[in-house]
Amino acid sequence: MTTRKLEPSKWRQYFDEVAKRLPSMRVGVSILGDDIGVQLETENGVLLGMSYDSNGEVFEVATSSIAHRVPRPKEIYVREEAGRLSSVEVVAQDGTKQIIELRALPSLPAS
C-alpha cells in the first residue's frame, strides 16, 4: 500500500486516467475537521465518477447518493493498493480533510 501526494499540476491528468480504468466500486465519503469532528457524507454509495476541473479548480466525487465538491483544494493524497486506487484525501482551504474510500462491489453469487 502506497500513499503519495499529488502535485497540483498533475491532479486533472491523474483523475482523468483513473476515470478511464476505475471499475464500479462502493464509496464512502467522510469529512474530518477540528471544528466538526468526523462527518459521514455517505458510507455505501456506488461510485459514479471522480474528477478535478482545473478551470473551475474543483475536485468532485459523484456517487449514487451524493455529489461532493471541494473548491480550490490545497492538497490531494492518493493511496494505491496492488496498483488500484483505494482512497483519496483532499485537504480543503479551511484545513478540513475529505476522505474518499473505495471498495470493490460484492460479487454476485453464481447461478
C-alpha positions as CSV (number, residue, x, y, z in Angstrom):
1,M,0.0,0.0,0.0
2,T,1.4,3.3,-1.1
3,T,0.2,6.8,-0.2
4,R,1.6,9.7,-2.1
5,K,0.9,13.4,-2.5
6,L,-0.1,14.5,-6.0
7,E,1.4,17.7,-7.4
8,P,-1.4,20.2,-8.3
9,S,-0.2,20.3,-11.9
10,K,-1.0,16.5,-12.1
11,W,-4.5,16.5,-10.5
12,R,-6.5,16.7,-13.6
13,Q,-4.4,14.2,-15.6
14,Y,-4.4,11.7,-12.7
15,F,-8.2,11.7,-12.2
16,D,-8.8,11.7,-16.0
17,E,-6.7,8.5,-16.1
18,V,-8.3,7.0,-13.0
19,A,-11.8,7.6,-14.5
20,K,-10.9,5.5,-17.6
21,R,-9.8,2.5,-15.6
22,L,-11.7,2.6,-12.4
23,P,-14.4,-0.2,-12.1
24,S,-17.7,0.3,-10.4
25,M,-17.0,0.4,-6.7
26,R,-18.6,1.2,-3.4
27,V,-17.5,4.5,-1.9
28,G,-17.5,6.2,1.5
29,V,-17.1,9.9,1.9
30,S,-16.2,11.5,5.3
31,I,-15.2,15.0,6.3
32,L,-12.7,15.5,9.2
33,G,-12.1,18.8,10.9
34,D,-11.2,20.3,14.3
35,D,-14.4,22.2,14.5
36,I,-16.7,19.4,13.1
37,G,-15.1,16.1,14.2
38,V,-16.0,13.4,11.7
39,Q,-19.0,13.9,9.4
40,L,-20.1,10.9,7.3
41,E,-21.5,12.1,3.9
42,T,-22.1,8.6,2.5
43,E,-21.0,5.2,3.6
44,N,-22.0,2.8,0.9
45,G,-22.8,4.6,-2.3
46,V,-21.8,3.4,-5.7
47,L,-19.1,5.5,-7.4
48,L,-20.3,7.3,-10.5
49,G,-17.2,9.4,-11.1
50,M,-14.3,11.4,-9.6
51,S,-12.6,14.4,-11.3
52,Y,-10.7,17.6,-10.9
53,D,-11.7,20.5,-13.0
54,S,-8.6,22.7,-13.4
55,N,-10.6,25.6,-14.9
56,G,-13.1,25.8,-12.0
57,E,-10.5,24.5,-9.5
58,V,-13.0,22.0,-8.1
59,F,-12.4,18.4,-7.0
60,E,-15.6,16.3,-7.3
61,V,-16.7,12.8,-6.4
62,A,-20.1,11.7,-7.5
63,T,-21.9,8.7,-6.0
64,S,-25.3,7.2,-6.3
65,S,-26.4,9.2,-3.3
66,I,-24.4,12.4,-3.3
67,A,-22.1,14.7,-5.3
68,H,-19.4,16.1,-3.1
69,R,-17.3,19.0,-4.2
70,V,-14.2,20.6,-2.8
71,P,-13.4,24.1,-4.3
72,R,-9.8,25.1,-4.6
73,P,-8.2,22.1,-2.7
74,K,-4.9,22.8,-1.0
75,E,-3.5,19.2,-1.3
76,I,-4.5,15.8,-2.6
77,Y,-3.1,12.5,-1.5
78,V,-3.9,9.1,-3.0
79,R,-3.5,5.6,-1.7
80,E,-3.0,2.7,-4.1
81,E,-3.0,-1.0,-3.3
82,A,-1.8,-3.5,-5.9
83,G,-1.9,-0.7,-8.5
84,R,-5.5,0.3,-7.8
85,L,-6.8,3.4,-6.2
86,S,-8.1,2.6,-2.7
87,S,-8.6,6.1,-1.1
88,V,-8.2,9.8,-1.8
89,E,-7.6,12.5,0.8
90,V,-8.5,16.1,-0.3
91,V,-7.4,18.9,2.0
92,A,-9.7,21.9,1.7
93,Q,-8.7,25.6,2.0
94,D,-10.1,25.6,5.6
95,G,-7.9,22.6,6.5
96,T,-10.8,20.0,6.6
97,K,-10.0,16.7,5.1
98,Q,-12.3,14.9,2.7
99,I,-11.6,11.2,2.8
100,I,-12.9,9.1,-0.1
101,E,-12.6,5.3,0.5
102,L,-13.2,2.9,-2.4
103,R,-14.2,-0.8,-2.0
104,A,-14.9,-3.4,-4.6
105,L,-18.6,-4.2,-5.2
106,P,-19.6,-7.6,-3.8
107,S,-19.6,-10.3,-6.4
108,L,-23.0,-11.8,-7.4
109,P,-23.4,-15.4,-6.5
110,A,-23.1,-17.9,-9.3
111,S,-26.4,-19.2,-10.6
